[in-house]
Amino acid sequence: MTEGPQSERAARRARKQVLLRLDPAVHDALARWAADELRSTNAQIDFLLRAALRDAGRLPRDAGPHPRRGRPPKEEKN
């Protein structure tokens, strides 16, 4: 059985996990910066990588938007 185009797109959109080795001093500075901007360290890394790609003109057109910060909105009761 083959997967349809929708499931292929969903697979591409899944968040990727990467192991990142950082100098402890760099990690500490990054964690402090993230805390100052009320982001997690992971979200700060994602934010900075996207900004660097955009500035270099290398951000893919099909890159999804940066995930919103905070809690998801509550569902309305009808």
mmCIF file of the C-alpha atoms, coordinates in Angstrom:
data_MODEL
# 
_entry.id   MODEL 
# 
loop_
_atom_site.group_PDB 
_atom_site.id 
_atom_site.type_symbol 
_atom_site.label_atom_id 
_atom_site.label_alt_id 
_atom_site.label_comp_id 
_atom_site.label_asym_id 
_atom_site.label_entity_id 
_atom_site.label_seq_id 
_atom_site.pdbx_PDB_ins_code 
_atom_site.Cartn_x 
_atom_site.Cartn_y 
_atom_site.Cartn_z 
_atom_site.occupancy 
_atom_site.B_iso_or_equiv 
_atom_site.pdbx_formal_charge 
_atom_site.auth_seq_id 
_atom_site.auth_comp_id 
_atom_site.auth_asym_id 
_atom_site.auth_atom_id 
_atom_site.pdbx_PDB_model_num 
ATOM 1  C CA . MET A 1 1  ? 0.000   0.000  0.000  1.00 0.00 ? 1  MET A CA 1 
ATOM 2  C CA . THR A 1 2  ? 1.325   3.457  -0.848 1.00 0.00 ? 2  THR A CA 1 
ATOM 3  C CA . GLU A 1 3  ? 0.897   6.548  1.246  1.00 0.00 ? 3  GLU A CA 1 
ATOM 4  C CA . GLY A 1 4  ? -1.034  9.464  -0.172 1.00 0.00 ? 4  GLY A CA 1 
ATOM 5  C CA . PRO A 1 5  ? 0.327   12.972 -0.644 1.00 0.00 ? 5  PRO A CA 1 
ATOM 6  C CA . GLN A 1 6  ? -1.254  14.172 2.623  1.00 0.00 ? 6  GLN A CA 1 
ATOM 7  C CA . SER A 1 7  ? 0.555   11.586 4.752  1.00 0.00 ? 7  SER A CA 1 
ATOM 8  C CA . GLU A 1 8  ? 3.848   12.345 2.972  1.00 0.00 ? 8  GLU A CA 1 
ATOM 9  C CA . ARG A 1 9  ? 3.385   16.038 3.764  1.00 0.00 ? 9  ARG A CA 1 
ATOM 10 C CA . ALA A 1 10 ? 2.606   15.223 7.379  1.00 0.00 ? 10 ALA A CA 1 
ATOM 11 C CA . ALA A 1 11 ? 5.781   13.152 7.612  1.00 0.00 ? 11 ALA A CA 1 
ATOM 12 C CA . ARG A 1 12 ? 7.839   16.062 6.257  1.00 0.00 ? 12 ARG A CA 1 
ATOM 13 C CA . ARG A 1 13 ? 6.188   18.467 8.729  1.00 0.00 ? 13 ARG A CA 1 
ATOM 14 C CA . ALA A 1 14 ? 7.003   16.338 11.771 1.00 0.00 ? 14 ALA A CA 1 
ATOM 15 C CA . ARG A 1 15 ? 9.467   18.109 14.038 1.00 0.00 ? 15 ARG A CA 1 
ATOM 16 C CA . LYS A 1 16 ? 12.969  16.682 13.709 1.00 0.00 ? 16 LYS A CA 1 
ATOM 17 C CA . GLN A 1 17 ? 15.066  15.773 16.721 1.00 0.00 ? 17 GLN A CA 1 
ATOM 18 C CA . VAL A 1 18 ? 18.784  16.514 16.659 1.00 0.00 ? 18 VAL A CA 1 
ATOM 19 C CA . LEU A 1 19 ? 21.560  15.904 19.100 1.00 0.00 ? 19 LEU A CA 1 
ATOM 20 C CA . LEU A 1 20 ? 23.541  19.111 19.492 1.00 0.00 ? 20 LEU A CA 1 
ATOM 21 C CA . ARG A 1 21 ? 26.859  19.294 21.300 1.00 0.00 ? 21 ARG A CA 1 
ATOM 22 C CA . LEU A 1 22 ? 27.622  22.743 22.687 1.00 0.00 ? 22 LEU A CA 1 
ATOM 23 C CA . ASP A 1 23 ? 30.392  24.237 24.758 1.00 0.00 ? 23 ASP A CA 1 
ATOM 24 C CA . PRO A 1 24 ? 28.966  24.564 28.294 1.00 0.00 ? 24 PRO A CA 1 
ATOM 25 C CA . ALA A 1 25 ? 29.645  28.315 28.377 1.00 0.00 ? 25 ALA A CA 1 
ATOM 26 C CA . VAL A 1 26 ? 27.823  28.772 25.059 1.00 0.00 ? 26 VAL A CA 1 
ATOM 27 C CA . HIS A 1 27 ? 24.889  26.718 26.331 1.00 0.00 ? 27 HIS A CA 1 
ATOM 28 C CA . ASP A 1 28 ? 24.709  28.760 29.544 1.00 0.00 ? 28 ASP A CA 1 
ATOM 29 C CA . ALA A 1 29 ? 24.736  32.035 27.596 1.00 0.00 ? 29 ALA A CA 1 
ATOM 30 C CA . LEU A 1 30 ? 22.071  30.702 25.241 1.00 0.00 ? 30 LEU A CA 1 
ATOM 31 C CA . ALA A 1 31 ? 19.909  29.514 28.153 1.00 0.00 ? 31 ALA A CA 1 
ATOM 32 C CA . ARG A 1 32 ? 20.154  32.949 29.837 1.00 0.00 ? 32 ARG A CA 1 
ATOM 33 C CA . TRP A 1 33 ? 19.223  34.682 26.560 1.00 0.00 ? 33 TRP A CA 1 
ATOM 34 C CA . ALA A 1 34 ? 16.272  32.325 26.107 1.00 0.00 ? 34 ALA A CA 1 
ATOM 35 C CA . ALA A 1 35 ? 15.085  33.002 29.668 1.00 0.00 ? 35 ALA A CA 1 
ATOM 36 C CA . ASP A 1 36 ? 15.320  36.766 29.063 1.00 0.00 ? 36 ASP A CA 1 
ATOM 37 C CA . GLU A 1 37 ? 12.973  36.358 26.082 1.00 0.00 ? 37 GLU A CA 1 
ATOM 38 C CA . LEU A 1 38 ? 10.689  33.870 27.885 1.00 0.00 ? 38 LEU A CA 1 
ATOM 39 C CA . ARG A 1 39 ? 11.602  31.025 25.532 1.00 0.00 ? 39 ARG A CA 1 
ATOM 40 C CA . SER A 1 40 ? 12.954  27.565 26.148 1.00 0.00 ? 40 SER A CA 1 
ATOM 41 C CA . THR A 1 41 ? 16.539  26.956 25.104 1.00 0.00 ? 41 THR A CA 1 
ATOM 42 C CA . ASN A 1 42 ? 15.245  24.720 22.295 1.00 0.00 ? 42 ASN A CA 1 
ATOM 43 C CA . ALA A 1 43 ? 12.871  27.433 21.034 1.00 0.00 ? 43 ALA A CA 1 
ATOM 44 C CA . GLN A 1 44 ? 15.692  29.991 21.168 1.00 0.00 ? 44 GLN A CA 1 
ATOM 45 C CA . ILE A 1 45 ? 17.941  27.774 19.044 1.00 0.00 ? 45 ILE A CA 1 
ATOM 46 C CA . ASP A 1 46 ? 15.109  27.288 16.519 1.00 0.00 ? 46 ASP A CA 1 
ATOM 47 C CA . PHE A 1 47 ? 14.443  31.054 16.481 1.00 0.00 ? 47 PHE A CA 1 
ATOM 48 C CA . LEU A 1 48 ? 18.125  31.904 15.921 1.00 0.00 ? 48 LEU A CA 1 
ATOM 49 C CA . LEU A 1 49 ? 18.601  29.283 13.204 1.00 0.00 ? 49 LEU A CA 1 
ATOM 50 C CA . ARG A 1 50 ? 15.550  30.557 11.317 1.00 0.00 ? 50 ARG A CA 1 
ATOM 51 C CA . ALA A 1 51 ? 16.784  34.161 11.595 1.00 0.00 ? 51 ALA A CA 1 
ATOM 52 C CA . ALA A 1 52 ? 20.231  33.160 10.318 1.00 0.00 ? 52 ALA A CA 1 
ATOM 53 C CA . LEU A 1 53 ? 18.723  31.241 7.379  1.00 0.00 ? 53 LEU A CA 1 
ATOM 54 C CA . ARG A 1 54 ? 16.402  34.150 6.540  1.00 0.00 ? 54 ARG A CA 1 
ATOM 55 C CA . ASP A 1 55 ? 19.277  36.680 6.710  1.00 0.00 ? 55 ASP A CA 1 
ATOM 56 C CA . ALA A 1 56 ? 21.391  34.488 4.429  1.00 0.00 ? 56 ALA A CA 1 
ATOM 57 C CA . GLY A 1 57 ? 18.516  34.067 1.976  1.00 0.00 ? 57 GLY A CA 1 
ATOM 58 C CA . ARG A 1 58 ? 18.447  30.322 2.616  1.00 0.00 ? 58 ARG A CA 1 
ATOM 59 C CA . LEU A 1 59 ? 15.193  29.849 4.527  1.00 0.00 ? 59 LEU A CA 1 
ATOM 60 C CA . PRO A 1 60 ? 13.125  27.365 2.486  1.00 0.00 ? 60 PRO A CA 1 
ATOM 61 C CA . ARG A 1 61 ? 9.852   28.740 1.160  1.00 0.00 ? 61 ARG A CA 1 
ATOM 62 C CA . ASP A 1 62 ? 7.998   25.728 2.485  1.00 0.00 ? 62 ASP A CA 1 
ATOM 63 C CA . ALA A 1 63 ? 9.360   26.110 6.024  1.00 0.00 ? 63 ALA A CA 1 
ATOM 64 C CA . GLY A 1 64 ? 6.452   26.166 8.415  1.00 0.00 ? 64 GLY A CA 1 
ATOM 65 C CA . PRO A 1 65 ? 5.916   29.165 10.639 1.00 0.00 ? 65 PRO A CA 1 
ATOM 66 C CA . HIS A 1 66 ? 7.745   29.399 13.928 1.00 0.00 ? 66 HIS A CA 1 
ATOM 67 C CA . PRO A 1 67 ? 5.606   27.662 16.554 1.00 0.00 ? 67 PRO A CA 1 
ATOM 68 C CA . ARG A 1 68 ? 3.684   30.138 18.714 1.00 0.00 ? 68 ARG A CA 1 
ATOM 69 C CA . ARG A 1 69 ? 4.846   30.680 22.262 1.00 0.00 ? 69 ARG A CA 1 
ATOM 70 C CA . GLY A 1 70 ? 2.706   29.916 25.269 1.00 0.00 ? 70 GLY A CA 1 
ATOM 71 C CA . ARG A 1 71 ? -0.230  27.664 25.811 1.00 0.00 ? 71 ARG A CA 1 
ATOM 72 C CA . PRO A 1 72 ? -2.500  26.655 22.975 1.00 0.00 ? 72 PRO A CA 1 
ATOM 73 C CA . PRO A 1 73 ? -5.796  28.553 22.927 1.00 0.00 ? 73 PRO A CA 1 
ATOM 74 C CA . LYS A 1 74 ? -8.683  27.013 24.833 1.00 0.00 ? 74 LYS A CA 1 
ATOM 75 C CA . GLU A 1 75 ? -11.384 25.393 22.754 1.00 0.00 ? 75 GLU A CA 1 
ATOM 76 C CA . GLU A 1 76 ? -14.627 27.337 22.687 1.00 0.00 ? 76 GLU A CA 1 
ATOM 77 C CA . LYS A 1 77 ? -17.693 25.605 24.082 1.00 0.00 ? 77 LYS A CA 1 
ATOM 78 C CA . ASN A 1 78 ? -20.709 25.871 21.778 1.00 0.00 ? 78 ASN A CA 1 
# 
